[in-house]
């Protein structure tokens, strides 16, 4: 299980929420709550390689996300 910290959603909150819904067990409301509460933590059942790819996907839309250790 990978744990992430959303530091900032940037200007594209809706896209960040969409990516979270697609890649985590969080639903729409829970994803929106995490984005609104940034900085905030969330988890996903991804491998380390998938987690790194997800961080890059967030970065491409201007969001700051790190893998929390």
N, CA, C and O atoms as a GROMACS GRO file, in nm:
protein
  276
    1UNK      N    1   0.084  -0.118   0.000
    1UNK     CA    2   0.000   0.000   0.000
    1UNK      C    3   0.088   0.123   0.000
    1UNK      O    4   0.184   0.132   0.077
    2UNK      N    5   0.056   0.217  -0.086
    2UNK     CA    6   0.132   0.341  -0.095
    2UNK      C    7   0.057   0.452  -0.023
    2UNK      O    8  -0.065   0.464  -0.035
    3UNK      N    9   0.131   0.532   0.052
    3UNK     CA   10   0.072   0.646   0.121
    3UNK      C   11   0.130   0.772   0.058
    3UNK      O   12   0.250   0.786   0.039
    4UNK      N   13   0.040   0.865   0.026
    4UNK     CA   14   0.078   0.988  -0.041
    4UNK      C   15   0.043   1.109   0.045
    4UNK      O   16  -0.046   1.104   0.130
    5UNK      N   17   0.115   1.218   0.020
    5UNK     CA   18   0.076   1.346   0.079
    5UNK      C   19   0.050   1.442  -0.034
    5UNK      O   20   0.137   1.470  -0.116
    6UNK      N   21  -0.072   1.493  -0.039
    6UNK     CA   22  -0.108   1.598  -0.134
    6UNK      C   23  -0.070   1.729  -0.068
    6UNK      O   24  -0.132   1.771   0.029
    7UNK      N   25   0.031   1.793  -0.122
    7UNK     CA   26   0.078   1.920  -0.066
    7UNK      C   27  -0.004   2.034  -0.123
    7UNK      O   28  -0.044   2.125  -0.049
    8UNK      N   29  -0.030   2.030  -0.253
    8UNK     CA   30  -0.108   2.135  -0.318
    8UNK      C   31  -0.174   2.079  -0.442
    8UNK      O   32  -0.113   2.002  -0.517
    9UNK      N   33  -0.299   2.117  -0.465
    9UNK     CA   34  -0.371   2.071  -0.584
    9UNK      C   35  -0.346   2.161  -0.704
    9UNK      O   36  -0.383   2.126  -0.816
   10UNK      N   37  -0.284   2.276  -0.682
   10UNK     CA   38  -0.260   2.369  -0.792
   10UNK      C   39  -0.390   2.431  -0.839
   10UNK      O   40  -0.485   2.444  -0.762
   11UNK      N   41  -0.395   2.468  -0.965
   11UNK     CA   42  -0.513   2.535  -1.021
   11UNK      C   43  -0.616   2.440  -1.079
   11UNK      O   44  -0.724   2.484  -1.119
   12UNK      N   45  -0.585   2.312  -1.085
   12UNK     CA   46  -0.673   2.216  -1.152
   12UNK      C   47  -0.730   2.115  -1.053
   12UNK      O   48  -0.706   1.994  -1.064
   13UNK      N   49  -0.805   2.166  -0.956
   13UNK     CA   50  -0.860   2.080  -0.851
   13UNK      C   51  -0.947   1.968  -0.907
   13UNK      O   52  -0.941   1.855  -0.860
   14UNK      N   53  -1.029   1.999  -1.007
   14UNK     CA   54  -1.117   1.896  -1.063
   14UNK      C   55  -1.039   1.782  -1.125
   14UNK      O   56  -1.077   1.666  -1.112
   15UNK      N   57  -0.930   1.814  -1.194
   15UNK     CA   58  -0.847   1.709  -1.253
   15UNK      C   59  -0.778   1.625  -1.146
   15UNK      O   60  -0.763   1.504  -1.161
   16UNK      N   61  -0.736   1.690  -1.038
   16UNK     CA   62  -0.674   1.617  -0.927
   16UNK      C   63  -0.775   1.520  -0.866
   16UNK      O   64  -0.742   1.404  -0.840
   17UNK      N   65  -0.896   1.567  -0.844
   17UNK     CA   66  -1.002   1.482  -0.789
   17UNK      C   67  -1.028   1.364  -0.882
   17UNK      O   68  -1.043   1.251  -0.836
   18UNK      N   69  -1.034   1.390  -1.011
   18UNK     CA   70  -1.058   1.282  -1.109
   18UNK      C   71  -0.949   1.176  -1.102
   18UNK      O   72  -0.980   1.056  -1.103
   19UNK      N   73  -0.824   1.217  -1.096
   19UNK     CA   74  -0.712   1.123  -1.088
   19UNK      C   75  -0.720   1.043  -0.958
   19UNK      O   76  -0.695   0.922  -0.957
   20UNK      N   77  -0.756   1.109  -0.848
   20UNK     CA   78  -0.767   1.040  -0.720
   20UNK      C   79  -0.878   0.935  -0.724
   20UNK      O   80  -0.859   0.823  -0.676
   21UNK      N   81  -0.992   0.969  -0.781
   21UNK     CA   82  -1.103   0.874  -0.789
   21UNK      C   83  -1.064   0.753  -0.873
   21UNK      O   84  -1.100   0.640  -0.840
   22UNK      N   85  -0.990   0.776  -0.982
   22UNK     CA   86  -0.950   0.667  -1.072
   22UNK      C   87  -0.842   0.577  -1.013
   22UNK      O   88  -0.833   0.460  -1.050
   23UNK      N   89  -0.758   0.630  -0.923
   23UNK     CA   90  -0.640   0.556  -0.878
   23UNK      C   91  -0.637   0.521  -0.730
   23UNK      O   92  -0.539   0.462  -0.682
   24UNK      N   93  -0.741   0.555  -0.657
   24UNK     CA   94  -0.746   0.524  -0.514
   24UNK      C   95  -0.881   0.464  -0.480
   24UNK      O   96  -0.974   0.471  -0.561
   25UNK      N   97  -0.894   0.407  -0.362
   25UNK     CA   98  -1.025   0.355  -0.322
   25UNK      C   99  -1.122   0.465  -0.277
   25UNK      O  100  -1.235   0.436  -0.240
   26UNK      N  101  -1.077   0.590  -0.281
   26UNK     CA  102  -1.161   0.702  -0.239
   26UNK      C  103  -1.269   0.730  -0.341
   26UNK      O  104  -1.247   0.719  -0.462
   27UNK      N  105  -1.384   0.767  -0.293
   27UNK     CA  106  -1.493   0.808  -0.380
   27UNK      C  107  -1.481   0.956  -0.413
   27UNK      O  108  -1.384   1.021  -0.374
   28UNK      N  109  -1.578   1.009  -0.482
   28UNK     CA  110  -1.576   1.149  -0.525
   28UNK      C  111  -1.573   1.244  -0.406
   28UNK      O  112  -1.490   1.335  -0.402
   29UNK      N  113  -1.660   1.224  -0.310
   29UNK     CA  114  -1.666   1.314  -0.195
   29UNK      C  115  -1.538   1.308  -0.113
   29UNK      O  116  -1.484   1.411  -0.072
   30UNK      N  117  -1.488   1.187  -0.088
   30UNK     CA  118  -1.366   1.172  -0.010
   30UNK      C  119  -1.247   1.235  -0.080
   30UNK      O  120  -1.163   1.298  -0.016
   31UNK      N  121  -1.240   1.219  -0.212
   31UNK     CA  122  -1.131   1.280  -0.290
   31UNK      C  123  -1.139   1.432  -0.283
   31UNK      O  124  -1.037   1.499  -0.267
   32UNK      N  125  -1.259   1.486  -0.296
   32UNK     CA  126  -1.277   1.631  -0.287
   32UNK      C  127  -1.237   1.681  -0.148
   32UNK      O  128  -1.174   1.786  -0.136
   33UNK      N  129  -1.272   1.606  -0.044
   33UNK     CA  130  -1.236   1.645   0.092
   33UNK      C  131  -1.084   1.650   0.110
   33UNK      O  132  -1.033   1.741   0.176
   34UNK      N  133  -1.012   1.553   0.052
   34UNK     CA  134  -0.866   1.552   0.061
   34UNK      C  135  -0.809   1.674  -0.012
   34UNK      O  136  -0.720   1.742   0.040
   35UNK      N  137  -0.860   1.702  -0.130
   35UNK     CA  138  -0.811   1.817  -0.209
   35UNK      C  139  -0.838   1.948  -0.134
   35UNK      O  140  -0.751   2.035  -0.128
   36UNK      N  141  -0.956   1.960  -0.077
   36UNK     CA  142  -0.990   2.083  -0.004
   36UNK      C  143  -0.909   2.098   0.125
   36UNK      O  144  -0.888   2.210   0.171
   37UNK      N  145  -0.865   1.987   0.182
   37UNK     CA  146  -0.791   1.990   0.308
   37UNK      C  147  -0.640   1.998   0.289
   37UNK      O  148  -0.566   2.001   0.388
   38UNK      N  149  -0.593   2.003   0.165
   38UNK     CA  150  -0.448   2.000   0.139
   38UNK      C  151  -0.376   2.105   0.223
   38UNK      O  152  -0.422   2.218   0.232
   39UNK      N  153  -0.263   2.068   0.284
   39UNK     CA  154  -0.193   1.940   0.272
   39UNK      C  155  -0.264   1.829   0.349
   39UNK      O  156  -0.306   1.848   0.464
   40UNK      N  157  -0.277   1.714   0.285
   40UNK     CA  158  -0.349   1.601   0.344
   40UNK      C  159  -0.291   1.470   0.290
   40UNK      O  160  -0.226   1.467   0.186
   41UNK      N  161  -0.316   1.363   0.364
   41UNK     CA  162  -0.267   1.231   0.326
   41UNK      C  163  -0.379   1.147   0.266
   41UNK      O  164  -0.496   1.163   0.301
   42UNK      N  165  -0.341   1.056   0.175
   42UNK     CA  166  -0.434   0.957   0.122
   42UNK      C  167  -0.355   0.832   0.085
   42UNK      O  168  -0.234   0.837   0.067
   43UNK      N  169  -0.426   0.720   0.074
   43UNK     CA  170  -0.361   0.593   0.046
   43UNK      C  171  -0.420   0.528  -0.078
   43UNK      O  172  -0.533   0.556  -0.118
   44UNK      N  173  -0.340   0.438  -0.137
   44UNK     CA  174  -0.385   0.363  -0.253
   44UNK      C  175  -0.314   0.228  -0.255
   44UNK      O  176  -0.203   0.215  -0.202
   45UNK      N  177  -0.376   0.130  -0.314
   45UNK     CA  178  -0.318  -0.004  -0.323
   45UNK      C  179  -0.232  -0.017  -0.449
   45UNK      O  180  -0.257  -0.102  -0.534
   46UNK      N  181  -0.132   0.067  -0.462
   46UNK     CA  182  -0.045   0.068  -0.578
   46UNK      C  183   0.093   0.015  -0.542
   46UNK      O  184   0.136   0.025  -0.427
   47UNK      N  185   0.161  -0.041  -0.640
   47UNK     CA  186   0.301  -0.080  -0.621
   47UNK      C  187   0.386   0.045  -0.619
   47UNK      O  188   0.338   0.154  -0.652
   48UNK      N  189   0.512   0.031  -0.582
   48UNK     CA  190   0.602   0.146  -0.577
   48UNK      C  191   0.616   0.210  -0.716
   48UNK      O  192   0.617   0.333  -0.727
   49UNK      N  193   0.627   0.130  -0.819
   49UNK     CA  194   0.641   0.182  -0.956
   49UNK      C  195   0.514   0.256  -0.997
   49UNK      O  196   0.521   0.364  -1.055
   50UNK      N  197   0.398   0.198  -0.966
   50UNK     CA  198   0.271   0.265  -0.998
   50UNK      C  199   0.257   0.394  -0.919
   50UNK      O  200   0.206   0.494  -0.971
   51UNK      N  201   0.301   0.392  -0.793
   51UNK     CA  202   0.292   0.512  -0.710
   51UNK      C  203   0.378   0.624  -0.766
   51UNK      O  204   0.336   0.740  -0.769
   52UNK      N  205   0.497   0.591  -0.812
   52UNK     CA  206   0.585   0.692  -0.871
   52UNK      C  207   0.524   0.749  -0.999
   52UNK      O  208   0.535   0.868  -1.025
   53UNK      N  209   0.460   0.664  -1.079
   53UNK     CA  210   0.393   0.710  -1.201
   53UNK      C  211   0.276   0.801  -1.166
   53UNK      O  212   0.251   0.899  -1.237
   54UNK      N  213   0.205   0.770  -1.058
   54UNK     CA  214   0.093   0.854  -1.017
   54UNK      C  215   0.140   0.992  -0.973
   54UNK      O  216   0.077   1.093  -1.004
   55UNK      N  217   0.251   0.997  -0.900
   55UNK     CA  218   0.308   1.125  -0.859
   55UNK      C  219   0.343   1.209  -0.981
   55UNK      O  220   0.320   1.330  -0.982
   56UNK      N  221   0.399   1.147  -1.085
   56UNK     CA  222   0.432   1.218  -1.209
   56UNK      C  223   0.306   1.268  -1.278
   56UNK      O  224   0.305   1.377  -1.334
   57UNK      N  225   0.200   1.187  -1.275
   57UNK     CA  226   0.074   1.228  -1.337
   57UNK      C  227   0.018   1.352  -1.267
   57UNK      O  228  -0.031   1.444  -1.333
   58UNK      N  229   0.025   1.354  -1.134
   58UNK     CA  230  -0.019   1.472  -1.061
   58UNK      C  231   0.067   1.594  -1.097
   58UNK      O  232   0.015   1.704  -1.115
   59UNK      N  233   0.198   1.574  -1.107
   59UNK     CA  234   0.290   1.683  -1.137
   59UNK      C  235   0.261   1.743  -1.275
   59UNK      O  236   0.275   1.864  -1.294
   60UNK      N  237   0.220   1.660  -1.370
   60UNK     CA  238   0.193   1.709  -1.505
   60UNK      C  239   0.077   1.809  -1.509
   60UNK      O  240   0.069   1.891  -1.600
   61UNK      N  241  -0.012   1.801  -1.410
   61UNK     CA  242  -0.124   1.895  -1.408
   61UNK      C  243  -0.104   2.006  -1.306
   61UNK      O  244  -0.194   2.087  -1.282
   62UNK      N  245   0.014   2.009  -1.244
   62UNK     CA  246   0.048   2.118  -1.153
   62UNK      C  247   0.022   2.091  -1.006
   62UNK      O  248   0.035   2.182  -0.924
   63UNK      N  249  -0.014   1.967  -0.971
   63UNK     CA  250  -0.035   1.933  -0.831
   63UNK      C  251   0.097   1.886  -0.769
   63UNK      O  252   0.181   1.827  -0.837
   64UNK      N  253   0.115   1.913  -0.641
   64UNK     CA  254   0.234   1.867  -0.570
   64UNK      C  255   0.193   1.752  -0.479
   64UNK      O  256   0.119   1.769  -0.383
   65UNK      N  257   0.244   1.633  -0.512
   65UNK     CA  258   0.216   1.512  -0.434
   65UNK      C  259   0.347   1.440  -0.413
   65UNK      O  260   0.430   1.431  -0.504
   66UNK      N  261   0.366   1.389  -0.291
   66UNK     CA  262   0.486   1.310  -0.261
   66UNK      C  263   0.442   1.176  -0.204
   66UNK      O  264   0.332   1.162  -0.150
   67UNK      N  265   0.531   1.079  -0.216
   67UNK     CA  266   0.508   0.949  -0.154
   67UNK      C  267   0.555   0.962  -0.010
   67UNK      O  268   0.672   0.990   0.016
   68UNK      N  269   0.464   0.941   0.083
   68UNK     CA  270   0.497   0.952   0.225
   68UNK      C  271   0.557   0.821   0.271
   68UNK      O  272   0.506   0.714   0.238
   69UNK      N  273   0.662   0.828   0.345
   69UNK     CA  274   0.729   0.706   0.394
   69UNK      C  275   0.672   0.664   0.527
   69UNK      O  276   0.716   0.564   0.584
   0.00000   0.00000   0.00000
